[in-house]
Amino acid sequence: MSDYRNDNRSHSNEGRGRGRGGPPRRGIPLSELDPTLTSISHKVIGCARDVHMALGGGYDESVYMAALQQEMRAQGVNFKANHSIPVKYKDQVVGHSICDLLIEDRFIVDVMAAYRDVSGGERSTLRAQLKSADLELGLIINFAGRLLKDGLVRVLNVDKINAAKGITSGDHHEGDDAMYDFDEKA
């Protein structure tokens, strides 16, 4: 087992937005995602920033959802609100999961307005939706904080990304998931 302090990688948290100390999360950098997908996600984040700057914190999630939809329409971002995603088990639909926003049929956005950090449960829910929808990227946007950047979390469907690279789940060893499966401030 490698001691993270003794390997040759830099472990500065600078620019990562984590601010909690400890080793940084390792994973898939934005540069490895489809540039079109990254561009669209940046546009959505810009829309969210504009909404947050205009409204600030303190409103119900439905207010931010309506304002974000209005801003995305104005910016020409195509989306589906409250989109139903079929959940399959052994190739049979066993239920549906509703995502807040499906953007350009390429990624999912979960809108929040909670005065707390995004939980592991919320990350897991979004990751499950990504897997069911066969999408690579999801964003959780929590509008409640003073700074929007503190409420932006990127969630990846690592199985899909690795499959696109030709890496199957059997190609890595137990414990390697930490290298590929992570959430990061957007």
C-alpha positions as CSV (number, residue, x, y, z in Angstrom):
1,M,0.0,0.0,0.0
2,S,1.4,3.4,-1.0
3,D,1.8,6.1,1.6
4,Y,0.4,9.2,-0.1
5,R,3.0,11.4,1.5
6,N,5.8,9.5,0.0
7,D,4.8,9.2,-3.6
8,N,5.9,11.7,-6.2
9,R,2.6,13.4,-6.9
10,S,1.7,16.9,-5.7
11,H,-1.0,16.9,-3.0
12,S,-1.7,20.6,-2.8
13,N,-5.4,21.4,-2.3
14,E,-4.9,24.7,-4.0
15,G,-7.5,25.4,-6.6
16,R,-9.6,22.4,-5.6
17,G,-12.2,24.2,-3.5
18,R,-12.1,21.5,-0.8
19,G,-10.4,23.4,2.0
20,R,-10.7,20.5,4.4
21,G,-7.1,19.3,4.4
22,G,-5.9,15.7,3.9
23,P,-5.0,14.2,0.6
24,P,-6.8,15.5,-2.5
25,R,-9.2,13.3,-4.3
26,R,-7.9,11.6,-7.3
27,G,-10.0,11.0,-10.4
28,I,-10.9,12.0,-13.8
29,P,-10.0,15.6,-14.7
30,L,-12.4,17.7,-16.8
31,S,-9.9,17.6,-19.6
32,E,-10.7,13.9,-20.1
33,L,-14.4,14.5,-20.6
34,D,-15.9,15.3,-24.0
35,P,-15.1,19.0,-24.7
36,T,-18.7,19.7,-25.8
37,L,-20.0,18.2,-22.6
38,T,-17.6,20.4,-20.6
39,S,-18.6,23.5,-22.5
40,I,-22.3,22.9,-21.9
41,S,-21.7,22.3,-18.2
42,H,-19.7,25.5,-18.0
43,K,-22.6,27.4,-19.6
44,V,-25.1,25.9,-17.1
45,I,-22.7,26.8,-14.2
46,G,-22.6,30.4,-15.6
47,C,-26.4,30.5,-15.7
48,A,-26.5,29.3,-12.1
49,R,-23.9,31.9,-11.1
50,D,-26.1,34.6,-12.7
51,V,-29.2,33.4,-10.8
52,H,-27.3,33.2,-7.5
53,M,-25.8,36.7,-7.9
54,A,-29.2,38.1,-8.6
55,L,-31.2,36.3,-5.9
56,G,-28.6,35.3,-3.3
57,G,-29.4,32.6,-0.7
58,G,-32.6,32.1,1.4
59,Y,-35.2,31.0,-1.1
60,D,-36.9,27.7,-1.6
61,E,-35.5,25.2,-4.1
62,S,-38.5,25.8,-6.5
63,V,-37.5,29.5,-6.8
64,Y,-34.0,28.7,-7.9
65,M,-35.3,26.0,-10.2
66,A,-37.6,28.4,-11.9
67,A,-35.0,31.1,-12.2
68,L,-32.3,28.7,-13.5
69,Q,-34.8,27.4,-16.2
70,Q,-35.5,31.0,-17.2
71,E,-31.8,31.8,-17.4
72,M,-31.0,28.7,-19.4
73,R,-33.8,29.4,-21.9
74,A,-32.4,32.9,-22.3
75,Q,-28.9,31.5,-22.9
76,G,-30.2,28.9,-25.4
77,V,-29.5,25.8,-23.2
78,N,-32.0,23.0,-24.0
79,F,-33.2,21.1,-21.0
80,K,-36.0,18.8,-19.7
81,A,-37.3,19.5,-16.2
82,N,-38.4,16.7,-13.9
83,H,-37.3,14.2,-16.4
84,S,-38.2,10.5,-15.8
85,I,-35.3,8.0,-16.1
86,P,-36.2,4.4,-16.5
87,V,-34.4,2.1,-14.0
88,K,-33.6,-1.4,-15.3
89,Y,-32.8,-4.7,-13.6
90,K,-31.8,-7.5,-15.9
91,D,-33.0,-5.5,-19.0
92,Q,-36.5,-5.0,-17.5
93,V,-37.8,-1.6,-16.4
94,V,-38.5,-1.9,-12.6
95,G,-39.1,1.7,-11.9
96,H,-38.3,5.3,-12.6
97,S,-36.1,8.0,-11.1
98,I,-36.9,11.7,-11.6
99,C,-34.0,14.1,-12.2
100,D,-34.4,17.8,-11.7
101,L,-32.9,18.8,-15.1
102,L,-31.7,16.8,-18.1
103,I,-29.4,19.2,-20.0
104,E,-29.1,18.8,-23.8
105,D,-29.7,15.1,-23.3
106,R,-26.1,15.0,-22.1
107,F,-26.0,15.4,-18.3
108,I,-28.1,15.8,-15.2
109,V,-28.4,18.7,-12.8
110,D,-29.7,18.4,-9.3
111,V,-30.9,21.7,-7.8
112,M,-30.7,22.2,-4.0
113,A,-31.3,25.0,-1.5
114,A,-30.1,23.5,1.7
115,Y,-27.9,25.2,4.3
116,R,-25.4,22.3,4.6
117,D,-22.9,20.5,2.5
118,V,-24.0,18.1,-0.2
119,S,-24.3,14.7,1.3
120,G,-23.0,11.3,0.2
121,G,-26.6,10.2,-0.2
122,E,-27.3,13.0,-2.7
123,R,-24.1,12.1,-4.6
124,S,-25.2,8.4,-4.6
125,T,-28.6,9.3,-5.9
126,L,-27.2,11.4,-8.7
127,R,-24.6,8.7,-9.6
128,A,-27.5,6.1,-9.8
129,Q,-29.4,8.4,-12.1
130,L,-26.3,8.8,-14.3
131,K,-25.9,5.0,-14.5
132,S,-29.6,4.5,-15.3
133,A,-29.6,7.2,-18.0
134,D,-26.2,6.1,-19.3
135,L,-24.7,9.5,-19.0
136,E,-21.2,10.6,-17.9
137,L,-21.7,13.8,-15.9
138,G,-23.9,15.2,-13.2
139,L,-23.9,18.5,-11.3
140,I,-25.3,19.2,-7.9
141,I,-26.0,22.9,-7.5
142,N,-26.8,24.1,-4.0
143,F,-27.9,27.7,-4.1
144,A,-28.2,28.2,-0.3
145,G,-24.6,29.1,0.4
146,R,-23.1,32.6,0.4
147,L,-20.8,31.6,-2.5
148,L,-22.2,29.4,-5.3
149,K,-18.9,27.7,-5.8
150,D,-19.1,26.1,-2.4
151,G,-22.4,24.4,-3.5
152,L,-21.2,23.0,-6.9
153,V,-20.4,19.3,-6.9
154,R,-19.5,17.3,-10.0
155,V,-20.5,13.7,-10.0
156,L,-19.2,11.2,-12.6
157,N,-20.4,7.9,-14.0
158,V,-17.0,6.3,-13.9
159,D,-18.2,3.0,-15.3
160,K,-19.3,4.8,-18.5
161,I,-16.1,6.9,-18.7
162,N,-13.9,3.9,-18.2
163,A,-15.8,1.8,-20.7
164,A,-15.3,4.6,-23.3
165,K,-11.6,4.3,-22.6
166,G,-11.7,0.5,-22.9
167,I,-11.3,-0.1,-19.2
168,T,-13.8,-2.6,-17.9
169,S,-14.7,-3.2,-14.2
170,G,-12.5,-6.3,-14.3
171,D,-9.4,-4.4,-15.5
172,H,-8.6,-2.8,-12.1
173,H,-7.8,-4.3,-8.7
174,E,-9.8,-4.0,-5.5
175,G,-9.2,-0.7,-3.9
176,D,-8.5,1.1,-7.3
177,D,-12.0,2.5,-7.2
178,A,-10.8,5.5,-5.2
179,M,-8.6,6.4,-8.2
180,Y,-11.6,6.6,-10.5
181,D,-14.7,7.2,-8.5
182,F,-15.0,10.6,-6.9
183,D,-16.9,13.7,-6.6
184,E,-15.3,17.1,-6.9
185,K,-16.2,20.7,-6.5
186,A,-17.2,21.8,-10.0
